[in-house]
Amino acid sequence: MIKTKNTPLWVFLAFSAIESRKGALILIWACVAFTLYSLPWVALFGDALGELGKQLLVIDDWSWVAMMVPITLWYILSLLWMDKHNGWLNLPADANP
């Protein structure tokens, strides 16, 4: 991402190492997947998961979800800002930013 004078700090911090919209979408979908994984499935379904389910889904409190939901929303809002303000510049292959 190229920071311009109009880019807010919160958007720049979200995507400072991301160079394309595709990369930002991959980051957002990874956050959504981890948010779903970090739900306390063991506490919600307990015995229905079986022993293997309890070993795979080890998170048993809401602290990870409480952290992942705002982070995911931050990335989504940053992506919307970038889309609205044409923040993803398409540079020619031989151009240096």
C-alpha positions in Angstrom: 0.0 0.0 0.0 1.2 3.5 -0.8 0.5 6.0 1.9 -0.8 9.3 0.6 -1.5 12.5 2.5 -5.2 11.6 2.5 -4.8 8.1 3.9 -5.8 8.0 7.6 -3.4 6.4 10.0 -5.8 3.7 11.0 -6.1 2.6 7.4 -2.4 2.7 6.8 -1.7 0.6 9.9 -4.2 -2.0 8.8 -2.7 -2.5 5.3 0.9 -1.1 5.5 2.3 -4.5 4.4 -0.5 -5.4 2.0 0.1 -4.3 -1.6 -3.1 -5.3 -3.3 -6.9 -5.6 -2.7 -6.6 -9.3 -3.2 -4.0 -9.5 -0.3 -6.4 -7.5 1.9 -9.3 -9.8 1.1 -7.1 -12.8 2.0 -6.2 -11.2 5.3 -9.9 -10.5 6.1 -11.0 -14.0 5.2 -8.2 -15.4 7.4 -9.4 -13.3 10.3 -13.0 -14.4 9.7 -11.9 -18.1 9.7 -9.9 -17.6 12.9 -12.7 -15.7 14.5 -15.0 -18.7 13.8 -12.4 -21.1 15.1 -11.9 -19.1 18.3 -15.5 -19.4 19.3 -15.7 -21.5 22.5 -17.2 -24.6 20.7 -16.3 -26.8 23.7 -18.3 -24.6 26.1 -21.2 -24.4 23.7 -21.5 -28.1 22.6 -19.4 -29.9 25.2 -20.1 -33.6 25.1 -21.5 -33.5 21.5 -18.1 -32.8 20.1 -16.5 -36.0 21.5 -12.9 -36.4 22.6 -11.3 -35.6 19.2 -13.4 -32.4 18.9 -12.3 -31.3 22.4 -8.7 -31.8 21.4 -9.0 -29.9 18.2 -11.1 -27.0 19.5 -9.1 -26.1 22.6 -10.4 -22.6 23.2 -12.9 -22.6 26.0 -13.5 -18.9 26.7 -14.7 -15.8 24.9 -11.5 -13.8 25.1 -10.2 -14.6 21.6 -13.5 -13.8 20.0 -13.7 -10.5 21.9 -10.3 -9.6 20.3 -10.9 -11.0 16.8 -14.2 -9.4 16.1 -13.0 -5.8 16.4 -9.8 -6.6 14.5 -11.8 -8.1 11.7 -14.2 -5.1 11.6 -11.2 -2.8 11.5 -9.8 -4.6 8.4 -13.2 -4.5 6.8 -13.7 -0.8 7.4 -10.2 -0.1 6.2 -10.9 -2.1 3.0 -14.1 -0.1 2.5 -12.2 3.2 2.9 -9.6 2.1 0.4 -12.3 1.1 -2.1 -14.2 4.3 -1.6 -11.1 6.5 -2.0 -9.4 4.6 -4.8 -6.6 3.6 -2.5 -5.4 0.6 -4.5 -3.3 2.2 -7.2 -2.7 0.1 -10.3 0.9 0.9 -11.2 2.6 -0.4 -14.4 4.9 -3.4 -13.9 8.1 -1.3 -14.5 7.1 1.6 -12.2 8.6 2.1 -8.8 6.2 3.5 -6.1 
